[in-house]
Amino acid sequence: MRAPVLLVHGLFGSLSSPGILAPFGKQCVYAPDLIGYGQCQKQGNNGWTLNDQADHLADFIDERKCGPVHLAGHSVGGAVAVLMAVSHPDLVSSLTLIEGNLTLNDAFWSQKISGQSLDEIQTEVSVFRADVAAWIAGAGVSPTDFAIETATAWLDNQPVSTLRKQARAVVAATGEESYLEGLRHILSSLTPVHLISGERSQSGWHVPAWLRERATTNTVIPETGHLMMIERPEEFARAVLNNL
């Protein structure tokens, strides 16, 4: 039996929508909330680091005795996944980065939010919530019922205080030289590292040349952007499963 897949969500969570998980079929897939999100909103009231988030995922795996897992992180979740693979290599069979944050250039939204007041962030989120179709259309996503329903759930999955805490944690982690050094260490350990991106958004993903050259696979999902899992969930699942 194949090891489970563990999906790590981005700045807005989560990836637990049935419409995202169903295309994985019989493959065991977990999509837990990170600290501050969903069922874990009451955790981390005083803030956290991305290493804390990585340890949170390790605890999730240990509690269920389901490791090692195929770890797949999207956007901000990609940075969490990198740190988990560095600090808990025994729990990771493979690492898949789905347009994961690799540099501060990838964390541009986190950089913006990290410096805003909670009122400013709330105002921006309220604009998104008032017209979810327009919000996702800005990312190139056709406003299907599924996409709107899922994106609405994403907006409601965390308070704005979580967004700012997570954004600050992302900026702090990806701004350290040790972050990419950790990724180099993962590659040298021979853990398979896979890259997945959307056709429309791949050019904006700052993947170091050495990572692109040494990655086990590099998959581009046609006719999608950064939110490929709500644009073409079947193709998204297929891309992740093909790497297993």
C-alpha positions, -999 to +999 in steps of 0.1 A: +000+000+000+013+035-009+022+059+018-004+086+025-003+120+009-003+150+032-014+182+016-003+215+032-024+245+025-014+281+017-019+314+034-057+309+031-067+274+041-075+246+036-072+219+010-098+196+027-127+203+004-143+171-009-140+185-044-103+187-041-098+153-023-123+132-043-102+130-074-075+113-054-097+082-054-086+054-031-053+071-023-052+080+014-049+118+016-047+140+047-053+178+045-049+191+081-053+227+093-021+245+102-018+263+136-043+292+137-066+278+110-099+259+110-100+234+138-066+247+151-077+284+154-072+284+191-036+273+189-007+297+188-024+328+202+010+343+208+023+336+173+044+309+158+073+302+134+071+281+103+092+256+122+064+254+147+040+247+118+064+219+106+064+204+141+026+207+141+024+185+110+049+160+125+027+157+155-003+152+133+015+123+116+028+108+148-007+109+164-021+089+135+010+067+131+006+073+093+042+082+084+062+084+064+040+105+040+043+120+006+044+156+016+029+182-008+028+219+000+011+246-019+023+282-018+030+291+018+025+255+026+054+247+004+077+265+028+062+247+057+068+214+038+104+222+032+111+229+068+093+197+079+113+176+054+145+192+069+136+187+106+116+154+103+131+135+074+120+102+088+084+112+083+088+122+046+089+098+017+089+125-009+085+163-011+062+180-037+064+218-040+032+232-056+044+267-065+057+267-029+073+298-015+110+295-021+122+331-019+109+364-006+099+372-041+074+343-039+062+356-006+051+390-020+016+388-006+029+377+028+054+406+028+025+430+022+002+415+049+030+413+074+032+450+076-005+458+076-027+465+106-054+440+114-081+466+103-063+469+069-062+432+064-099+428+075-109+455+050-091+437+022-106+403+031-141+419+034-137+431-002-128+395-013-158+381+006-182+406-009-174+393-044-157+360-043-161+355-080-142+387-087-115+377-062-107+344-079-112+358-113-083+381-105-062+349-102-075+337-136-100+312-121-133+308-139-160+314-112-176+279-113-199+270-084-172+247-070-145+274-072-167+300-055-178+277-028-143+265-020-128+300-021-155+313+002-146+285+027-110+295+024-118+331+034-138+318+064-112+293+076-090+317+096-092+351+114-072+380+100-049+377+130-038+343+117-031+357+082-007+383+097+010+359+120+015+334+092+026+360+068+053+372+093+064+337+099+068+331+061+088+363+056+111+354+085+117+318+073+122+324+036+144+354+042+170+332+059+199+318+039+195+285+058+161+280+042+174+272+008+204+254+023+179+231+039+163+224+005+198+217-009+202+192+020+169+175+011+181+170-025+215+157-014+197+131+009+181+117-023+146+123-011+125+127-043+116+164-048+088+172-073+078+206-087+042+213-098+031+246-113+002+261-133+008+270-170-002+306-165+017+312-132+049+291-137+069+321-150+062+340-117+076+311-095+112+318-085+127+284-086+165+284-083+182+269-114+199+242-093+165+231-079+149+230-114+179+210-127+179+184-098+142+180-092+129+145-097+100+158-119+088+192-130+051+191-140+032+220-155-006+217-154-021+231-186-046+260-186-042+267-149-027+292-126-017+293-089-050+280-077-050+249-100-067+227-074-100+246-078-096+252-115-089+216-125-090+194-094-088+162-114-056+173-132-042+186-099-048+152-082-033+134-112-002+155-111+004+147-074-004+110-078+019+106-108+048+115-086+042+087-061 
